[in-house]
Amino acid sequence: MRAPTAQRILEAARKLFNERGIMHVRLQHIADKAHLSVGNLAYHFRNKEAIVQALYVPLHASQQHVLGLLRQVPLFAQVQLLLAQHWGVQLAYRFFYLDTLDILRLYESIRTEHRRFLSWQHDQLLLMIQFNSARGALVLPSAAEPQKLAETLGHHLEQFLSWHAIRHEHNTPTFEDFAQPFWQLLVPWMSAKGLEEYLSIATHTAGFENRK
């Protein structure tokens, strides 16, 4: 467990990165936010890269925990729970989803780990699709379609915030904004059984509060 001062620095950095974007935050900004001198900050983290890498550790752990929900029985209700928890992670680490390309270009260790995670995420989404196809909730026309669908669902999970920021600069997205397009990618492939199950949970998307 990190010392309280180090945790304070990381929390200050996370909030600033979320507000301004990673490229617009300097160590001085983080030190000011944490009510520390730059020298004291540097004692705990020698540079911004060390801070970003330290923040990636809990982010990555949260991503893995959420995706682990699909390793259980991934009925549509379980998928909805995954989306809700995934949304919470995205709000907590908004900067990573908005500045992914910059972060991966700058920090090789994060790039390697995140690519590995994306591959695992694709595999879990594919298993979810295959499970729901096997139980008759999804009907896909060819053996290649599950791979394509898993890829498209993964793109949505990773790119929604950046897409929304470009498209709706001054409009804060909601959980429903995030979840509905994911489901709309699945709806065309749902059987009557799957559609009935989806409609039974669709009304539960409202009320999920944005968290800072």
MIDOSE-1310 file (N, C-alpha, C; in nm, 2 decimals, decimal comma, always signed):
residues 212
mrap	+0,08/-0,12/+0,00/+0,00/+0,00/+0,00/+0,09/+0,12/+0,00; +0,05/+0,22/-0,08/+0,13/+0,34/-0,09/+0,11/+0,43/+0,03; +0,21/+0,52/+0,06/+0,20/+0,61/+0,17/+0,09/+0,71/+0,14; +0,03/+0,77/+0,24/-0,08/+0,87/+0,22/-0,05/+0,98/+0,13
taqr	+0,08/+1,03/+0,14/+0,12/+1,14/+0,05/+0,12/+1,10/-0,09; +0,17/+0,98/-0,12/+0,17/+0,93/-0,26/+0,03/+0,91/-0,31; -0,06/+0,86/-0,22/-0,20/+0,84/-0,27/-0,26/+0,98/-0,30; -0,23/+1,08/-0,22/-0,28/+1,21/-0,24/-0,23/+1,27/-0,37
ilea	-0,11/+1,24/-0,40/-0,06/+1,29/-0,53/-0,13/+1,22/-0,65; -0,15/+1,09/-0,64/-0,22/+1,02/-0,74/-0,36/+1,06/-0,76; -0,43/+1,09/-0,65/-0,57/+1,13/-0,66/-0,57/+1,27/-0,72; -0,48/+1,36/-0,69/-0,48/+1,49/-0,75/-0,45/+1,48/-0,89
arkl	-0,35/+1,40/-0,93/-0,32/+1,38/-1,07/-0,44/+1,32/-1,15; -0,50/+1,22/-1,10/-0,62/+1,16/-1,16/-0,73/+1,27/-1,19; -0,76/+1,35/-1,09/-0,86/+1,45/-1,11/-0,82/+1,56/-1,22; -0,69/+1,60/-1,21/-0,64/+1,70/-1,31/-0,64/+1,64/-1,45
fner	-0,59/+1,51/-1,46/-0,59/+1,45/-1,59/-0,73/+1,44/-1,65; -0,83/+1,40/-1,56/-0,97/+1,39/-1,61/-1,02/+1,53/-1,65; -0,99/+1,63/-1,58/-1,04/+1,77/-1,61/-0,97/+1,83/-1,74; -0,84/+1,81/-1,75/-0,77/+1,89/-1,85/-0,71/+1,81/-1,96
gimh	-0,70/+1,68/-1,94/-0,62/+1,59/-2,03/-0,48/+1,58/-1,99; -0,42/+1,46/-2,02/-0,29/+1,44/-1,97/-0,18/+1,53/-2,02; -0,20/+1,57/-2,15/-0,09/+1,65/-2,21/-0,09/+1,80/-2,15; -0,19/+1,84/-2,08/-0,20/+1,98/-2,04/-0,18/+1,99/-1,89
vrlq	-0,13/+1,88/-1,83/-0,10/+1,89/-1,68/+0,05/+1,87/-1,66; +0,11/+1,96/-1,58/+0,25/+1,95/-1,55/+0,26/+1,91/-1,40; +0,38/+1,88/-1,36/+0,41/+1,84/-1,22/+0,37/+1,95/-1,12; +0,39/+2,07/-1,17/+0,36/+2,19/-1,08/+0,21/+2,19/-1,05
hiad	+0,13/+2,16/-1,15/-0,02/+2,16/-1,14/-0,06/+2,05/-1,03; +0,01/+1,94/-1,05/-0,03/+1,83/-0,96/+0,02/+1,86/-0,81; +0,14/+1,92/-0,80/+0,18/+1,95/-0,67/+0,09/+2,06/-0,60; +0,05/+2,15/-0,68/-0,04/+2,26/-0,63/-0,18/+2,19/-0,58
kahl	-0,23/+2,10/-0,66/-0,35/+2,04/-0,63/-0,34/+1,95/-0,51; -0,23/+1,89/-0,49/-0,20/+1,81/-0,37/-0,15/+1,88/-0,25; -0,13/+2,02/-0,27/-0,08/+2,10/-0,16/+0,06/+2,06/-0,12; +0,14/+2,04/-0,21/+0,28/+2,00/-0,19/+0,38/+2,08/-0,27
svgn	+0,50/+2,08/-0,23/+0,60/+2,14/-0,32/+0,64/+2,04/-0,43; +0,69/+2,09/-0,54/+0,73/+2,00/-0,65/+0,84/+1,90/-0,60; +0,93/+1,95/-0,51/+1,03/+1,86/-0,45/+0,98/+1,75/-0,37; +0,87/+1,78/-0,30/+0,81/+1,67/-0,22/+0,74/+1,57/-0,31
layh	+0,68/+1,62/-0,41/+0,61/+1,53/-0,51/+0,72/+1,44/-0,58; +0,83/+1,50/-0,62/+0,94/+1,43/-0,69/+1,00/+1,32/-0,60; +0,99/+1,34/-0,47/+1,04/+1,24/-0,38/+0,96/+1,11/-0,39; +0,83/+1,12/-0,42/+0,75/+1,00/-0,44/+0,74/+0,96/-0,58
frnk	+0,74/+1,05/-0,68/+0,73/+1,02/-0,82/+0,82/+1,11/-0,90; +0,92/+1,05/-0,96/+1,03/+1,13/-1,02/+0,98/+1,21/-1,14; +0,88/+1,17/-1,21/+0,83/+1,24/-1,32/+0,68/+1,21/-1,35; +0,62/+1,27/-1,45/+0,48/+1,25/-1,48/+0,46/+1,10/-1,53
eaiv	+0,56/+1,05/-1,60/+0,55/+0,91/-1,64/+0,53/+0,81/-1,53; +0,60/+0,84/-1,42/+0,58/+0,75/-1,30/+0,44/+0,76/-1,24; +0,39/+0,88/-1,25/+0,25/+0,90/-1,20/+0,15/+0,83/-1,29; +0,16/+0,85/-1,42/+0,07/+0,78/-1,51/+0,08/+0,63/-1,50
qaly	+0,20/+0,58/-1,48/+0,22/+0,43/-1,47/+0,16/+0,38/-1,34; +0,17/+0,46/-1,23/+0,11/+0,43/-1,10/-0,04/+0,43/-1,11; -0,10/+0,52/-1,19/-0,24/+0,53/-1,20/-0,30/+0,41/-1,29; -0,21/+0,37/-1,38/-0,26/+0,26/-1,47/-0,28/+0,13/-1,39
vplh	-0,21/+0,11/-1,28/-0,22/-0,01/-1,21/-0,36/-0,04/-1,15; -0,42/+0,06/-1,08/-0,56/+0,03/-1,04/-0,66/+0,04/-1,15; -0,63/+0,12/-1,25/-0,72/+0,12/-1,37/-0,72/-0,02/-1,43; -0,60/-0,08/-1,46/-0,59/-0,21/-1,52/-0,66/-0,32/-1,43
asqq	-0,64/-0,31/-1,30/-0,70/-0,40/-1,21/-0,86/-0,39/-1,22; -0,91/-0,27/-1,23/-1,05/-0,25/-1,23/-1,11/-0,30/-1,37; -1,03/-0,28/-1,47/-1,08/-0,33/-1,60/-1,09/-0,48/-1,60; -0,99/-0,55/-1,54/-0,99/-0,69/-1,54/-1,10/-0,74/-1,45
hvlg	-1,12/-0,68/-1,34/-1,23/-0,72/-1,25/-1,36/-0,71/-1,32; -1,39/-0,60/-1,39/-1,52/-0,58/-1,46/-1,53/-0,69/-1,56; -1,43/-0,71/-1,64/-1,44/-0,80/-1,75/-1,45/-0,94/-1,70; -1,41/-0,97/-1,58/-1,42/-1,10/-1,52/-1,57/-1,14/-1,50
llrq	-1,66/-1,04/-1,51/-1,80/-1,07/-1,49/-1,85/-1,16/-1,61; -1,78/-1,15/-1,72/-1,82/-1,23/-1,84/-1,77/-1,38/-1,83; -1,69/-1,40/-1,73/-1,64/-1,54/-1,71/-1,74/-1,62/-1,63; -1,84/-1,55/-1,57/-1,95/-1,61/-1,51/-2,05/-1,65/-1,61
vplf	-2,17/-1,67/-1,58/-2,27/-1,70/-1,68/-2,32/-1,57/-1,74; -2,28/-1,54/-1,87/-2,30/-1,41/-1,92/-2,44/-1,39/-1,99; -2,54/-1,41/-1,91/-2,68/-1,37/-1,95/-2,68/-1,22/-1,98; -2,79/-1,18/-2,04/-2,79/-1,03/-2,08/-2,79/-0,95/-1,95
aqvq	-2,85/-0,99/-1,84/-2,85/-0,92/-1,72/-2,71/-0,90/-1,67; -2,63/-1,00/-1,68/-2,49/-1,00/-1,64/-2,41/-0,90/-1,73; -2,44/-0,90/-1,86/-2,38/-0,81/-1,95/-2,41/-0,66/-1,91; -2,54/-0,64/-1,87/-2,58/-0,51/-1,83/-2,50/-0,46/-1,71
llla	-2,48/-0,56/-1,62/-2,40/-0,52/-1,50/-2,26/-0,49/-1,54; -2,20/-0,56/-1,63/-2,07/-0,53/-1,68/-2,06/-0,39/-1,74; -2,16/-0,35/-1,82/-2,16/-0,22/-1,87/-2,17/-0,11/-1,77; -2,25/-0,13/-1,66/-2,26/-0,04/-1,56/-2,13/-0,02/-1,48
qhwg	-2,06/-0,13/-1,45/-1,93/-0,12/-1,38/-1,82/-0,07/-1,47; -1,83/-0,10/-1,60/-1,73/-0,05/-1,70/-1,75/+0,10/-1,71; -1,87/+0,15/-1,70/-1,90/+0,29/-1,71/-1,84/+0,36/-1,59; -1,85/+0,30/-1,47/-1,79/+0,36/-1,35/-1,64/+0,37/-1,36
vqla	-1,57/+0,27/-1,42/-1,43/+0,28/-1,44/-1,40/+0,39/-1,54; -1,47/+0,40/-1,64/-1,45/+0,51/-1,74/-1,46/+0,65/-1,69; -1,56/+0,67/-1,60/-1,57/+0,80/-1,54/-1,46/+0,83/-1,44; -1,41/+0,72/-1,36/-1,31/+0,74/-1,27/-1,17/+0,77/-1,34
yrff	-1,15/+0,71/-1,45/-1,02/+0,72/-1,53/-1,05/+0,78/-1,67; -1,13/+0,88/-1,67/-1,18/+0,94/-1,80/-1,06/+0,97/-1,89; -0,95/+1,02/-1,83/-0,84/+1,07/-1,90/-0,78/+0,96/-1,99; -0,78/+0,84/-1,94/-0,72/+0,73/-2,01/-0,80/+0,70/-2,14
yldt	-0,93/+0,70/-2,13/-1,01/+0,67/-2,25/-1,01/+0,79/-2,35; -0,99/+0,91/-2,30/-0,99/+1,02/-2,39/-0,85/+1,04/-2,45; -0,74/+1,00/-2,38/-0,61/+1,03/-2,43/-0,53/+0,89/-2,46; -0,61/+0,79/-2,49/-0,54/+0,66/-2,51/-0,43/+0,66/-2,60
ldil	-0,44/+0,72/-2,72/-0,34/+0,71/-2,82/-0,21/+0,78/-2,77; -0,23/+0,90/-2,71/-0,11/+0,97/-2,66/-0,04/+0,89/-2,55; -0,12/+0,83/-2,46/-0,06/+0,75/-2,35/+0,02/+0,63/-2,40; -0,04/+0,56/-2,50/+0,02/+0,44/-2,55/+0,15/+0,48/-2,63
rlye	+0,15/+0,59/-2,70/+0,27/+0,64/-2,77/+0,38/+0,67/-2,68; +0,34/+0,73/-2,56/+0,44/+0,79/-2,47/+0,50/+0,68/-2,38; +0,42/+0,58/-2,34/+0,46/+0,49/-2,24/+0,46/+0,34/-2,28; +0,57/+0,29/-2,32/+0,58/+0,16/-2,38/+0,53/+0,05/-2,29
sirt	+0,55/+0,06/-2,16/+0,51/-0,05/-2,07/+0,36/-0,05/-2,06; +0,29/+0,06/-2,06/+0,15/+0,07/-2,06/+0,09/+0,02/-2,20; +0,16/+0,05/-2,31/+0,12/+0,01/-2,44/+0,12/-0,14/-2,45; +0,22/-0,21/-2,40/+0,23/-0,35/-2,40/+0,12/-0,42/-2,32
ehrr	+0,10/-0,37/-2,20/+0,00/-0,42/-2,11/-0,14/-0,40/-2,16; -0,16/-0,28/-2,22/-0,30/-0,25/-2,26/-0,33/-0,33/-2,39; -0,24/-0,35/-2,48/-0,27/-0,44/-2,59/-0,30/-0,58/-2,55; -0,23/-0,63/-2,45/-0,26/-0,76/-2,40/-0,40/-0,77/-2,34
flsw	-0,44/-0,66/-2,27/-0,57/-0,65/-2,21/-0,68/-0,65/-2,32; -0,66/-0,57/-2,43/-0,75/-0,56/-2,54/-0,78/-0,70/-2,60; -0,67/-0,77/-2,62/-0,68/-0,91/-2,67/-0,77/-1,00/-2,58; -0,74/-0,99/-2,45/-0,82/-1,07/-2,35/-0,97/-1,02/-2,35
qhdq	-0,99/-0,89/-2,36/-1,13/-0,83/-2,37/-1,20/-0,89/-2,49; -1,13/-0,89/-2,60/-1,19/-0,95/-2,73/-1,23/-1,09/-2,70; -1,15/-1,17/-2,64/-1,18/-1,31/-2,62/-1,30/-1,33/-2,53; -1,31/-1,24/-2,42/-1,42/-1,25/-2,33/-1,55/-1,21/-2,40
lllm	-1,55/-1,11/-2,48/-1,67/-1,07/-2,56/-1,71/-1,18/-2,65; -1,61/-1,24/-2,72/-1,64/-1,35/-2,81/-1,71/-1,47/-2,74; -1,66/-1,50/-2,62/-1,72/-1,61/-2,54/-1,86/-1,57/-2,50; -1,88/-1,45/-2,47/-2,02/-1,40/-2,44/-2,11/-1,42/-2,55
iqfn	-2,07/-1,38/-2,67/-2,15/-1,40/-2,79/-2,18/-1,55/-2,82; -2,07/-1,63/-2,81/-2,09/-1,77/-2,84/-2,18/-1,84/-2,74; -2,17/-1,80/-2,61/-2,26/-1,85/-2,51/-2,41/-1,82/-2,54; -2,43/-1,69/-2,57/-2,57/-1,65/-2,60/-2,62/-1,70/-2,73
sarg	-2,53/-1,73/-2,83/-2,57/-1,80/-2,95/-2,61/-1,94/-2,92; -2,53/-2,01/-2,83/-2,56/-2,15/-2,80/-2,69/-2,17/-2,73; -2,73/-2,07/-2,65/-2,86/-2,08/-2,57/-2,98/-2,02/-2,65; -2,95/-1,98/-2,77/-3,06/-1,93/-2,86/-3,10/-1,79/-2,84
alvl	-3,03/-1,71/-2,77/-3,06/-1,57/-2,75/-3,01/-1,48/-2,87; -2,90/-1,53/-2,93/-2,85/-1,46/-3,05/-2,85/-1,56/-3,17; -2,87/-1,51/-3,29/-2,87/-1,59/-3,41/-2,78/-1,52/-3,51; -2,66/-1,58/-3,53/-2,56/-1,52/-3,61/-2,55/-1,60/-3,74
psaa	-2,54/-1,53/-3,86/-2,55/-1,60/-3,99/-2,43/-1,68/-4,03; -2,31/-1,66/-3,97/-2,19/-1,73/-4,02/-2,10/-1,75/-3,90; -2,00/-1,84/-3,92/-1,90/-1,87/-3,82/-1,81/-1,75/-3,80; -1,80/-1,66/-3,90/-1,71/-1,55/-3,89/-1,77/-1,43/-3,81
epqk	-1,90/-1,43/-3,81/-1,97/-1,31/-3,75/-1,94/-1,29/-3,61; -1,93/-1,39/-3,52/-1,90/-1,36/-3,38/-1,77/-1,28/-3,36; -1,67/-1,32/-3,44/-1,54/-1,25/-3,43/-1,56/-1,10/-3,47; -1,63/-1,07/-3,57/-1,65/-0,93/-3,61/-1,73/-0,86/-3,51
laet	-1,83/-0,92/-3,46/-1,92/-0,86/-3,36/-1,84/-0,83/-3,23; -1,76/-0,92/-3,18/-1,67/-0,90/-3,07/-1,58/-0,78/-3,09; -1,52/-0,77/-3,21/-1,43/-0,66/-3,24/-1,51/-0,53/-3,23; -1,63/-0,52/-3,29/-1,71/-0,40/-3,29/-1,75/-0,36/-3,14
lghh	-1,79/-0,46/-3,06/-1,83/-0,43/-2,93/-1,71/-0,38/-2,85; -1,59/-0,44/-2,87/-1,47/-0,39/-2,80/-1,44/-0,24/-2,84; -1,45/-0,21/-2,97/-1,43/-0,07/-3,01/-1,52/+0,02/-2,94; -1,64/-0,01/-2,92/-1,74/+0,07/-2,85/-1,69/+0,10/-2,71
leqf	-1,66/-0,01/-2,64/-1,62/+0,00/-2,50/-1,50/+0,09/-2,48; -1,40/+0,08/-2,57/-1,28/+0,16/-2,56/-1,29/+0,30/-2,61; -1,37/+0,32/-2,71/-1,37/+0,45/-2,78/-1,49/+0,54/-2,76; -1,59/+0,50/-2,68/-1,71/+0,57/-2,67/-1,68/+0,72/-2,62
lswh	-1,60/+0,73/-2,51/-1,58/+0,86/-2,45/-1,51/+0,96/-2,55; -1,41/+0,91/-2,62/-1,34/+1,00/-2,72/-1,44/+1,04/-2,83; -1,51/+0,94/-2,88/-1,61/+0,97/-2,99/-1,71/+1,07/-2,94; -1,77/+1,05/-2,82/-1,87/+1,14/-2,76/-1,81/+1,28/-2,74
airh	-1,69/+1,29/-2,70/-1,62/+1,42/-2,68/-1,61/+1,50/-2,81; -1,58/+1,43/-2,91/-1,56/+1,49/-3,04/-1,70/+1,54/-3,10; -1,79/+1,45/-3,08/-1,93/+1,47/-3,14/-2,01/+1,57/-3,06; -2,00/+1,56/-2,93/-2,08/+1,65/-2,84/-1,99/+1,72/-2,74
ehnt	-1,93/+1,82/-2,78/-1,82/+1,88/-2,70/-1,87/+1,93/-2,56; -1,99/+1,98/-2,55/-2,04/+2,04/-2,43/-2,16/+1,96/-2,36; -2,17/+1,84/-2,41/-2,28/+1,75/-2,36/-2,22/+1,64/-2,28; -2,24/+1,63/-2,15/-2,19/+1,53/-2,06/-2,26/+1,39/-2,09
ptfe	-2,19/+1,29/-2,13/-2,26/+1,16/-2,16/-2,31/+1,10/-2,03; -2,42/+1,02/-2,05/-2,48/+0,94/-1,94/-2,45/+0,79/-1,96; -2,49/+0,71/-1,86/-2,47/+0,57/-1,87/-2,56/+0,52/-1,99; -2,68/+0,57/-2,00/-2,77/+0,53/-2,11/-2,70/+0,56/-2,25
dfaq	-2,64/+0,68/-2,26/-2,57/+0,71/-2,38/-2,46/+0,60/-2,42; -2,40/+0,55/-2,31/-2,29/+0,45/-2,33/-2,35/+0,31/-2,36; -2,45/+0,27/-2,28/-2,50/+0,14/-2,29/-2,59/+0,11/-2,41; -2,67/+0,21/-2,45/-2,76/+0,18/-2,56/-2,70/+0,14/-2,69
pfwq	-2,59/+0,21/-2,73/-2,52/+0,17/-2,86/-2,46/+0,03/-2,85; -2,42/-0,01/-2,74/-2,36/-0,14/-2,72/-2,48/-0,24/-2,75; -2,59/-0,22/-2,69/-2,70/-0,31/-2,71/-2,75/-0,31/-2,85; -2,75/-0,19/-2,91/-2,80/-0,18/-3,05/-2,72/-0,26/-3,15
llvp	-2,59/-0,28/-3,11/-2,51/-0,37/-3,19/-2,55/-0,51/-3,18; -2,61/-0,55/-3,07/-2,65/-0,69/-3,05/-2,80/-0,71/-3,09; -2,88/-0,61/-3,08/-3,02/-0,63/-3,11/-3,05/-0,69/-3,25; -2,99/-0,65/-3,36/-3,02/-0,71/-3,49/-3,00/-0,87/-3,49
wmsa	-2,91/-0,92/-3,40/-2,88/-1,06/-3,40/-2,96/-1,14/-3,29; -3,05/-1,07/-3,22/-3,13/-1,13/-3,11/-3,25/-1,21/-3,17; -3,27/-1,33/-3,11/-3,39/-1,41/-3,14/-3,50/-1,34/-3,07; -3,62/-1,40/-3,09/-3,74/-1,35/-3,02/-3,72/-1,36/-2,87
kgle	-3,66/-1,48/-2,83/-3,62/-1,50/-2,69/-3,52/-1,40/-2,64; -3,42/-1,37/-2,71/-3,32/-1,28/-2,67/-3,37/-1,14/-2,66; -3,46/-1,10/-2,76/-3,52/-0,96/-2,76/-3,61/-0,94/-2,63; -3,68/-1,05/-2,60/-3,77/-1,04/-2,48/-3,69/-1,02/-2,36
eyls	-3,58/-1,09/-2,35/-3,49/-1,08/-2,23/-3,42/-0,94/-2,23; -3,38/-0,89/-2,34/-3,32/-0,76/-2,34/-3,42/-0,65/-2,30; -3,54/-0,66/-2,35/-3,64/-0,56/-2,32/-3,68/-0,56/-2,17; -3,66/-0,67/-2,11/-3,69/-0,68/-1,97/-3,59/-0,61/-1,88
iath	-3,47/-0,59/-1,93/-3,37/-0,52/-1,86/-3,34/-0,38/-1,91; -3,39/-0,35/-2,02/-3,36/-0,22/-2,09/-3,41/-0,10/-2,00; -3,52/-0,12/-1,93/-3,57/-0,01/-1,85/-3,49/+0,02/-1,72; -3,39/-0,06/-1,70/-3,31/-0,05/-1,57/-3,19/+0,04/-1,60
tagf	-3,17/+0,09/-1,72/-3,05/+0,18/-1,74/-3,06/+0,32/-1,68; -3,18/+0,36/-1,67/-3,20/+0,50/-1,61/-3,16/+0,50/-1,47; -3,11/+0,62/-1,42/-3,08/+0,64/-1,28/-2,94/+0,61/-1,24; -2,86/+0,56/-1,34/-2,72/+0,53/-1,30/-2,64/+0,67/-1,31
enrk	-2,60/+0,72/-1,19/-2,55/+0,85/-1,18/-2,41/+0,86/-1,23; -2,37/+0,97/-1,30/-2,23/+1,00/-1,33/-2,15/+1,02/-1,20; -2,04/+0,96/-1,19/-1,95/+0,98/-1,07/-1,82/+1,05/-1,12; -1,77/+1,14/-1,04/-1,65/+1,21/-1,07/-1,53/+1,12/-1,04
